[in-house]
């Protein structure tokens, strides 16, 4: 019988509005994992997930805010726009 793995959600995740668009900053990890996953979901449903994990939920949150502020919200609305390496 497989154990159910719980997902832990960071209290830092939130909705963030920039340039007239609302982005969901989602930060989570599996209960037994050390690293946190960062995902930004745009108001049109497009999701951007960072390839590498973060050692803390705070580090993930800071990366999300930096990326949104540096690239603008529209960078998370289109798969064709260039991205900084995440």
TIKOL-903544 format. One line per 4 residues: number of its first residue (from 1); their letters; for each residue x, y, z of N, C-alpha, C, O. Coordinates in steps of 0.2 Angstrom, whole numbers. Example, Ala and Ser with C-alpha at 12.3 -4.5 7.8 and 13.67 -1.06 7.14 Angstrom:
// TIKOL-903544
1	as	66/-28/39/62/-22/39/66/-16/39/71/-17/42 ~ 64/-11/35/68/-5/36/64/0/39/67/6/40
This chain:
// TIKOL-903544
1	xxxx	4/-6/0/0/0/0/4/6/0/9/7/4 ~ 3/11/-5/7/17/-5/5/22/0/-1/23/1 ~ 10/25/3/8/31/7/6/37/3/8/38/-2 ~ 1/40/6/-1/47/2/4/52/4/5/53/10
5	xxxx	6/55/-1/11/61/0/7/67/0/4/69/-4 ~ 8/71/6/5/77/7/9/83/3/15/83/3 ~ 5/87/1/8/93/-2/8/99/3/2/100/6 ~ 13/102/4/14/108/9/14/114/5/18/115/1
9	xxxx	9/119/7/9/125/3/11/131/8/10/131/14 ~ 15/135/5/18/140/9/13/146/10/9/147/6 ~ 14/149/16/10/154/18/11/161/14/8/166/14 ~ 17/160/11/19/166/7/16/167/0/16/172/-3
13	xxxx	13/161/-2/9/162/-9/4/166/-9/0/167/-4 ~ 3/170/-14/-2/175/-15/-4/177/-22/-1/175/-26 ~ -9/181/-22/-11/184/-29/-7/191/-29/-7/195/-24 ~ -4/193/-35/0/199/-36/-3/202/-42/-3/199/-47
17	xxxx	-5/208/-42/-7/212/-47/-2/217/-50/1/221/-46 ~ 0/216/-56/5/221/-59/2/222/-67/0/217/-70 ~ 3/228/-69/1/230/-76/-6/228/-78/-7/226/-83 ~ -10/228/-73/-17/226/-74/-19/219/-74/-24/217/-76
21	xxxx	-14/215/-73/-15/207/-73/-14/205/-66/-9/207/-62 ~ -18/200/-64/-17/196/-58/-13/190/-59/-16/186/-63 ~ -8/189/-55/-4/183/-56/-4/179/-49/-4/182/-44 ~ -5/172/-49/-5/168/-43/2/166/-42/4/162/-46
25	xxxx	5/168/-37/12/165/-35/10/159/-30/8/160/-25 ~ 12/153/-33/11/147/-29/17/144/-27/22/143/-32 ~ 18/143/-21/24/140/-18/22/134/-14/18/134/-10 ~ 25/128/-16/23/122/-13/29/117/-13/34/117/-17
29	xxxx	28/111/-9/33/106/-10/29/100/-7/24/100/-3 ~ 32/94/-9/30/88/-6/32/87/1/38/90/3 ~ 29/84/6/30/84/13/37/82/14/40/85/19 ~ 40/77/11/47/75/12/52/78/8/58/76/9
33	xxxx	51/82/4/56/86/0/59/92/3/55/95/7 ~ 65/93/2/68/99/5/67/105/1/66/110/4 ~ 66/105/-6/66/111/-10/58/112/-11/54/108/-12 ~ 57/119/-12/51/122/-14/50/123/-21/55/124/-24
37	xxxx	44/122/-24/43/123/-31/39/130/-31/35/132/-27 ~ 41/133/-37/38/140/-38/34/139/-45/37/137/-50 ~ 28/142/-44/24/142/-50/20/148/-50/18/151/-45 ~ 20/152/-56/16/158/-57/11/156/-62/12/154/-68
41	xxxx	5/157/-60/-1/156/-65/-4/163/-66/-6/167/-62 ~ -4/164/-73/-7/171/-75/-15/170/-75/-18/165/-75 ~ -18/176/-76/-25/177/-76/-28/173/-82/-34/172/-82 ~ -24/172/-87/-27/168/-93/-26/161/-92/-28/157/-97
45	xxxx	-23/158/-86/-22/151/-85/-16/148/-87/-14/143/-85 ~ -11/152/-90/-5/150/-92/0/149/-86/0/154/-82 ~ 3/144/-85/7/142/-79/15/142/-81/16/139/-86 ~ 19/145/-77/26/145/-78/29/142/-71/27/144/-66
49	xxxx	32/136/-72/35/133/-67/43/133/-67/45/132/-73 ~ 46/135/-62/53/135/-62/56/128/-62/53/124/-59 ~ 61/127/-66/64/120/-66/68/118/-60/68/112/-58 ~ 71/123/-57/75/121/-51/71/123/-45/67/128/-44
53	xxxx	72/119/-39/69/121/-33/72/126/-29/78/128/-31 ~ 69/128/-24/72/133/-19/73/131/-12/68/127/-10 ~ 78/132/-9/79/130/-2/74/132/3/73/128/8 ~ 71/138/2/66/140/7/60/143/3/61/145/-3
57	xxxx	54/144/6/49/147/2/50/154/2/47/157/-3 ~ 54/157/6/55/164/5/59/166/-1/58/170/-4 ~ 64/161/-2/68/162/-8/64/161/-15/65/165/-19 ~ 60/157/-14/55/156/-20/51/162/-21/50/164/-27
61	xxxx	48/165/-16/44/171/-16/48/177/-19/45/180/-23 ~ 54/178/-16/58/183/-19/60/183/-26/60/188/-29 ~ 61/176/-28/62/175/-35/56/177/-40/57/180/-45 ~ 50/175/-37/44/177/-41/43/184/-41/42/187/-47
65	xxxx	44/188/-36/43/195/-36/48/198/-40/46/203/-44 ~ 54/196/-40/59/199/-44/58/198/-52/58/202/-56 ~ 56/192/-53/54/190/-60/48/194/-63/48/197/-69 ~ 43/195/-59/37/198/-61/39/206/-62/37/209/-67
69	xxxx	43/209/-57/44/216/-58/49/217/-63/49/222/-67 ~ 54/212/-65/59/213/-70/56/212/-77/58/216/-81 ~ 52/207/-78/49/205/-84/42/209/-86/40/209/-91 ~ 39/210/-81/32/213/-81/27/207/-82/29/201/-83
73	xxxx	21/208/-80/16/203/-80/15/200/-87/13/194/-87 ~ 15/204/-92/14/201/-99/19/196/-101/17/192/-105 ~ 25/195/-98/29/190/-99/26/183/-97/29/178/-99 ~ 22/183/-92/19/177/-90/12/175/-93/9/171/-92
77	xxxx	10/180/-98/4/179/-102/6/176/-109/1/174/-112 ~ 12/175/-111/13/172/-118/19/168/-117/24/169/-114 ~ 19/162/-121/24/157/-121/30/160/-126/35/156/-127 ~ 28/165/-130/33/167/-135/38/172/-133/43/174/-136
81	xxxx	36/175/-127/41/181/-125/47/178/-122/47/172/-119 ~ 53/181/-123/59/178/-120/59/179/-112/55/183/-109 ~ 62/174/-109/62/173/-102/69/173/-99/74/171/-103 ~ 70/176/-93/77/175/-90/77/168/-88/72/164/-87
85	xx	83/165/-87/84/158/-85/81/157/-78/83/162/-74 ~ 77/153/-77/75/152/-70/78/146/-67/77/144/-61
